[in-house]
């Protein structure tokens, strides 16, 4: 056994070790804050919360001859510096310090007392008590004692752009912040290459070599948000880029989803702009995107030449209608085959997927037709392009008409969304046109006769032949009209009957105007939901075909998944994945169940629905307008994640953006969710779904059902004249007792007043008040009011809505007060509305509600 003296010796060893460790830790401070009483010395390092970034002194060559203050990634072996303070004034003395002065300035000085770098807030000194903190985003922020931000490193980037960094591109239409590359691999001083806006236009960004253009990015196309989900190092990463425009400033920012690998944008000392991600497997930075490459250098293909990046090896080519000027030297460019005569012989040829040329003239306040006419009648105009700039933040001019005179330089061909219209000197052969004029009517007549014969034959084949042809039609035609073979999963009627126990009432889980929904066990192992359309359903063959083809072509985690379909005699059935938590309205409007939807879960549902709609509008290869978004059509899986369902009334567009709007004499949907222009005029677009989403957002926030039947007060001409005489509590009490006002108009009216007065808690569902973030709720109400604006052009695109939901620091535009389109003495009833004809300003509409 150990004696008492031995135990005492061991205790002394532990005490000594503790003292040594404490002393060593005091020598190397590694918290994330700098104060007036604790300057940063060469041996010190600030570590951000979470440990992703470090700030301290470093030498690129690991020597003490030149020291810099910088920020780098802390958790990776390869030191990667993303920001340098004194890049052009290194420390050359043995000692230095970074300190906060009594005037709230950050000052870097050497041991001889020379000031090498300072940082001061826009308001000057802020008095004693300031501090500086390294945030988890990599932003180094100087704050006054009351928490006001006086200065931040994100406003003064060097050669890197990090996620959530707002880079000021222009101020009052003049270029602002530039990124400046390092001078060399181990030299952080300001190099020759820089990145910034074009001083002659706020529509394009350049990489400059000194004062000369080195590489030009494609012209801004007016889409404020771009991006989506992609796999990086085997991880699903959601990455969005956005341009934020305010009254006199323009910012660029990109965001990545939580848990993503490190991602950064770098302007390399060689002049290349790179999007990089850290690969933990290889312990190195992997290149995702790199520009420029080969013939991408500015104007390298010469006048009227372009860099074709659709080839395996990018190659210079001539525009159609042009030929090489010098076959041995492509940099001299191309020349026309036919000279321009500025007469009726000239015509314009469309070239899609183009990077537009430089040296354009931006003509404002023009439609596409006016832009084309402007170039056509001007003999010096050799090309034009057009883009619609309408988005949630644009309140003025929404056009981008670009025209070119003289040589076209610095063009490219890749996966761009631009079409360049080029003036050519001679129209196609007139004989060919005359032949087409003769042949087309003949071909059309033959096709019409053949179609008539097919219709006659089809009608005589009987019901079974009709269903067989329907199956063939479904399997060989999609909604875009392309005759492509689609592998539809057809399920036999016998298997569905077995799975649902012959459509037993015990297995029925839902009922609607379309028919009934049954739960089943397909093949004994897979839970499914079977929608059985009734014979008298308003959802007929076209809607059934629409839903089958559409859902089969769309794949997104926030859209319901179609497993199969079946047509058997008079039966039409759709088989979906089974979602155990039913629909959103099942929880939202039930007093006993709504508490299961606390605010964090509601906010995730809001984000999921928004992402699903954005996919339909922007990211799928078809542009889809749902037209019936409502809480009962939002299904919830076992994780309570939302999935949009019921595409029977959806409309598909395959054309240009100019065609993403249509009119109909058959208004379908649910009263309360329909936008004013759709309900009153039959006009719908992607902005109609935006309106429905705004209404749904108000439902989720308030817990009030907005789609109940509307009953107007007989003594008041409209809702506003009624509610303006009462307080909200009186208005809500009367509504609950008498059920006399449309919930949609009630919630919209109150949301507007709440947003104006800042009384957010008045609209929030009482069952979620305890754990909700009022800032988050306030932002959601603000976004909903942007979505339900009367003018469709004022509503944001769903890509912008997703960005505003996921980036809480982004400033939001001011919404316009919504007006209401309720009609006096008009009361749409669930029992009578399906076939009721309304005459509104001599326009005959059919209102459908029962879905």
WORAQUI-V217299 format. One record per helix or strand of 2 or more residues. SS is the DSSP state (H for helix, E for strand). FROM is the first residue (numbers start at 1). TO is the last residue. If there is no record, write none. Layout:
# WORAQUI-V217299
((SS & FROM & TO) (SS & FROM & TO))
This chain:
# WORAQUI-V217299
((H & 4 & 27) (E & 33 & 35) (E & 40 & 41) (E & 45 & 47) (E & 53 & 58) (E & 67 & 73) (E & 81 & 84) (E & 96 & 100) (E & 106 & 110) (E & 115 & 119) (E & 131 & 134) (E & 140 & 143) (E & 149 & 152) (H & 153 & 155) (E & 160 & 162) (E & 167 & 171) (E & 174 & 175) (E & 179 & 184) (E & 187 & 197) (E & 205 & 209) (E & 212 & 216) (E & 225 & 232) (E & 235 & 245) (E & 249 & 256) (E & 263 & 267) (E & 273 & 279) (E & 284 & 291) (H & 294 & 296) (E & 305 & 308) (E & 315 & 318) (E & 322 & 324) (H & 330 & 332) (E & 334 & 336) (E & 347 & 352) (E & 354 & 355) (E & 361 & 363) (H & 368 & 376) (E & 381 & 388) (E & 399 & 405) (E & 411 & 413) (E & 419 & 424) (H & 430 & 460) (H & 462 & 476) (H & 493 & 499) (H & 505 & 507) (E & 508 & 512) (E & 515 & 522) (E & 526 & 533) (H & 541 & 553) (E & 562 & 568) (E & 571 & 577) (H & 584 & 588) (H & 594 & 596) (H & 599 & 619) (E & 623 & 625) (H & 631 & 633) (E & 634 & 636) (E & 642 & 644) (E & 651 & 653) (H & 657 & 659) (E & 661 & 663) (E & 666 & 668) (H & 676 & 681) (E & 683 & 685) (H & 686 & 702) (H & 719 & 723) (H & 728 & 738) (H & 743 & 757) (H & 760 & 762) (H & 766 & 771) (H & 774 & 787) (H & 792 & 794) (H & 798 & 806) (E & 837 & 840) (E & 843 & 848))
